[in-house]
Amino acid sequence: MQQHITIIGGGFAGLTAAITAREAGARVTLYEAHGTLGGRARTAEGPYRTNEGPHALYDRGPHWTWLKQRDLLGPLAPLPALEAARFRFHRGGALRRTPPLGFLRHTLRTPEQAPVDTDFLTWATGIAGADTARAAAHYSGVALFHHDPGALSARFVQERLHRAAALPPEAKYVLGGWGQLIERMASRAWDLGVRIETDSRVESLPLDRGPVVLATSLPAAARLLGEPGLTWESGRTVLFDVALRTRKGDPFVISDLDAPGWVERFTAQDPGLAPAGRQLIQAQLPIGPDGSKADGVAHAERLLDLGFPGWRERTVWRREAVANGRTGAVDRPGTTWRDRPAIDRGDGVYLVGDQVAAPGVLSEVSFNSAIEAVSLALAPSPGRAPKPLDLKHA
């Protein structure tokens, strides 16, 4: 009998699992609580097409090849050479064109050279000195969204630092925003015959059913499974988006080396994200457990004051939000991705997403966990006919 797989959650991980399972010959039903697919990979509608999730794909990552093989990658946003030259580093209270020399040397170290059991700041200080170690830790915040990267496992941080600072850059941007990628993935799933039910919130898992892949947030999965202890640490980050009237000479990126923070002008490489004569800037400023949205906004405004003269008078639109536990897992010293919540929860239930036991950086964790979950779900085992899920239709 043809295997049936139920997928709960229609974001990047859920769609990856749905396409993979259907290509393997399984019948697939995907339930999404919202009216649209995408999860944190959505791109906002309207004149300013902001991304709600990770902005970049790393071209050496496993999902890059998978997407390319299926013609799902689509066009990428090219970065003009002139714009690349407008990368700035905030260091010592001023904007600079280059980072410390020791910082560049340290980024070349491979993750395997870093210990798991030691925090990044201690390890990097012993190798490159305190100033370089702090600068490297703060730079890595672009791929960590955490207020204190230096306190995390050296192996974990170095992997992200090594890839975020790679030359030539590994990070590539989907033209039109991540929503375009989600649309292509959704179309692929439809064409393969995946049954997609939007506006359908799953309230509980029945005892007698086929394999289920939970592609939800970790708190949502914990509620469905009745496992309140199903948690893993993530970051808290203020997301600050602003649209300005265009001015020549504005920087492309400001990377804060004095404290974790990143400001990027996304219309530098993808002008279609904003109307003509406007430029879209998105910033992420990590805050600690006791930090407030106002703290992150103030940090962003200080960086804009330095790099974008007259930005307040040029502002035509702005938006502020806090992403709490929505930016992927972080690993403390003594832990690796293997210590995170397991994919196989037993009884035919599999957990996927960016905070589970799978390797990779940012969305790569979601991808790898989705592939692994489908592989486990389709492994030969006595099959039973699935029962309908308990749904709440919006």
N, C-alpha and C positions, 0 to 999 in steps of 0.2 A: 504494500500500500504506500502511496506517495506520502512522504512526511509533510506535516503541517507545522509551521513555525509562526508564533505570534510575537510581534514586536511592539513594545509600548514606548512611544517617543519617536517623533519624526524629525529630529535634528540630524547633524552630520553623522553621528554614530548610528542612529537608527536607520537612516537611508543606506549607509554602507552595509549594514547587516542585511537589510532587505534585498538589496541588489545581489549580494554575495550568495545568500540563501536561495534566491530564485534562479540564479545562474547554475547553482548546484542541483537544481531539479525539484526543490521543495515548493510546496504551496505556502504563500506568505500573506499574512494579514498584518497591516501596520495601523496602530491607533495613535492619533495625535490629539491632545486635549485642546489645542488652539485651532483657530480657523485656518491657519496657514502653517506650512512646514518650515523647518529651519532651526528652531530653538535659538541658541546663542549665535548661530551663523546667519541670522536674518540681516538684511540690509533695509534700513528705514525707507519708506516711501516718501515722496515729496521732493521739493527742490534740492534738499541737502541729504545726500544718500550716505548716511553714516552707517558704519558697521556696528553691530551689537556684540560681535564675538571677535576672535582672533582675526587680524587683518592679513596675515601673510601665510603662504605655504613655503616650506623649506624644500628646495628642489633635490636634496639628497635623501629626503624622507621616504618611507615606504608607500605612503599614500600618493605621493607624486607620480610614481610609476603606475600605480593602479588606476588613477584618474586618467593619465595620458593614454594608457592602453585602451580605455573605453571611450576615448574622445570626449571626455567630460571636463578636461582642464580648461578648455576655452582660451580666448585671447588673454594675454597678460599685459599689465600696464607697464610700459617702458619708462625708465627714468632717464631724462635727458642728462648728458654729461654736465651741463652747466648747473643743473639742480643738485646733482650729487656733490658738487664742490661747495654747496651751501650747507653742509653738515657742520653743526657747531656743538662744542662741549662746554657746559657750564662748570667752571672749576675755579675755586678761590673767589667766588662772587662775581666773576666776569665770564663773558663768552670768548671761547678760544677756537681756533681752527683745527688744532691737533690735540690729542690726548697725551698724557705723560708717556715717554718712550717705554718705560717699564711696563705700562699697561699693555701696549701692543705686543711686547714679548710674551707677556703672561697669557694672552688669549691664544697663543700658538700651542700651549700645552694641551695635550689630549685629556679627555675625561679619565682615562685609565691611569693617568699619572697622579690623580687626586684621590685621597683616602675617603672611605665611606664614613669612618668613625670620628672624624675630626670636622669641626666647623670650618667653613670656607675662609673666614677672616684670619683665624689662627694659622691655618695652613699657608695661605697666600702671603701673610706677613712674614713668615719664616723664610719664604723663597724670594719675595720681591720687595719687602719693606712695607711699613704700615700705610704710607700714602698710596702706593700703587694698589695694595690690597683693598683699601676702601674704595678707590676709584673703580676697580674691577667689579667689586660687589655691587656698587650702585648702578654701574652700566648694565649688569645682568638683569636688573629689574625690568627691562623691556620684555623679557621672556619669562619673568617670574611673578610680577604683579604683587610682590611682597615687600613690606616696609623695612625688613631687616635681612636681606639676603646673606649677609656675612654670618648669621647665626645658623644657617642651614648646612646640610651635608656638603662637604667640599666636592665630592664626586658629582652630586646633583647640580650644584651651581656651575661647576666647570664645564659640564656638558652643554649647558645653555649658553654660557659665556663664549665658549669655543665656536658654537654654531652661529650665534647672533653677531659675532664680530668677524666672521669668516670673510676672506677676500679671495676671489670675487664673492659678493654677497650671496648667501643661500636663499634669503628671504625673497619671495616673489609675490606679486599682488594680482589678484583676479580683477580684470577690467570690469568696471561697473559695480564692484563690491561682491562680498561673499554670497549675497542673495542670488546672483547669476549662477554661481556654482550649484547652489541648492536647487534652483529651477532645472538645471540640466540633469542633476541626479534624480530629481522627482520624475522628470519625463522618462528617464531610463527605466526607473522602477515601474511606472505605468506601462510602458511598452513591453516590459518583460511579463506583465500580468500580475504584479503585486496589487493586492486589494488595499487601498488606502482609505481610512476613515478619519476625517478631521472632525473637530468639535466633539470628540468622543473621549471622555475622561474615564479611565479604568479605575474603579473603586476598590476592587479586591480580586485576588487570584483564586479561581476555583481549585478544588483538590484534585479533580480528574480532568486533565487537559494535556495537550502536547507541549513541546518545549516553548518556553517564553524567554524572550530577550528583553531585559529592562534597560532601555536607553534613555533613562530619565536622569534628573539630578540625583545626587546621593541622598538628600533628605527625602525626596519623593519615593525613592526605592526603599528606604528604611521604613517608611509608613506602609507601603504595600506588603513588605515582607514581615512586618512586625518586629523589626530589629532596630531598636533605638540606638544601639551601640554601633551601628553601621556608619561610621564617620571617618574622615581623614582631613587633615589640615589643608586649608587653602589660604588665599590672600584676601585682603580688603583694599579695594582700589577706587579712588574717585575718577570717574570718567567725565572729562570736560570737553565739550564740543563747541566750537565757535566758527561762525562764518564772517569773513571780513571782506570789505571792498579791496580789490586787488591793488597791491603796491609792488613795484619792482624792487628786487633786492631782499625780500623777506627770506629768512632761512628755510631750508627744507626740513631739517630736524634740529631740535635742541635736546641733547642727552645730558641730564644732570649728573655730574660725577661727585657733587657735594652731598647729595641725598637721592634716593631712588626716584626717578621721574623722567618722563619722556613726552616730548611735544613733536608732532609731525604734521606737516602740511600735505595732505593727501592729494590735493589737486595738482601738486607739482608733477605727479606722474599720471594722474587720471583726471583731467579737467572736467570730464562729464559728471563728476560727483557733485557739482554745484553749477548754478547758472553762470552765464558769461559775465565776466567782470567781478566774480566773487571767488574766494578761495576758502576751502574747508580745512580746518585745523582740528585734529583730535589729539587729546592728551590723556595720559593715564598717570596718576599720582598715588602711589601706595600710601595707606595710612595704617597705623597700628590699631590694636583692639580698642583703645580708648580714643582714637582719633575721630574727628568729625568730618562731614562733607565740607564744611567751611575751611578746615585745615588744608584739605586737598585743593580746593578752589584757590585759596590764597597762594599756595605753592605754584599752581599753574599761572596765576596772574603775575607773579614775580618773574617767571621765566618769559612770559609774553612781554612784560615791560622792557626786558633787556633786549629781546630779539625782534619784536614787531612794533616799531615806533608808531604811536598814535592808534594803537589797536582798539582802544575803547571807543574812539570817535568813528572808527571804521566798522565797528561791529553792527551787523544786520540781523544776526540770529545767534542764540546760544542755548546750550542745554547742559545740565549737570545731573549726575546720578552717582550712586555708590554700588559697586559690584562686590557683594559680600559672599565669599565662597563660590564664586562663579568663574574662577580664572585658572582652574586646574590644581592638581596636587602639588604640595611642596613636601620635601623629605628632610626631616631633621637628622642630625648626626646619628649614625648607628642604624639607619633605615635606608632601604632602597625601594624601587617600585614593587619589588616582590612582596614587601610587607603591607602594601595597601590592600583594601578589601578585594577578596578573591573574585574572579569572574564566575566560576562555577559555584553557585549557592546551594547546589543539591536539589533533588526532586525535579530536575529538568528546568531549573530557573538559572538564567545567566545574566550577569551584570556587566554593562559596558558604559563607557564614558571617560572623562579626562581625570578621574580621581581613583581609578581602579588599578589592579595589578597587571600593568602592561607597560612596556618600555616606550620611549619616545619623548618628543618635546611638544607641549601644547596639544593641538588637534591630532598629532600622531598617536597619542595615547588612546584617544577615542577610536581611531581607525584600527589600531592593532588589537584593541580589546574586542571590537566588533567582529573582526576576522576570526579571532580565537573563539569567541562565543559561538559563532555559526559552525565552526569546525567541530566543537564539542557537541553541539546540539544535533548535528547530523551524523555523529558517530553511531555505528550499528548498535541498536538496543531494542528491546521489545516495545512495539508501538501501541498506543492507545488512541482512540478517536478523541479529538479535543471537544470540550464542552464550551459553550459561549461564555465570554467574560462578562462580568457585572459592569455595565457601562452607564455613565451619566452623560446624556447628550445635551449639549448646550443649546 
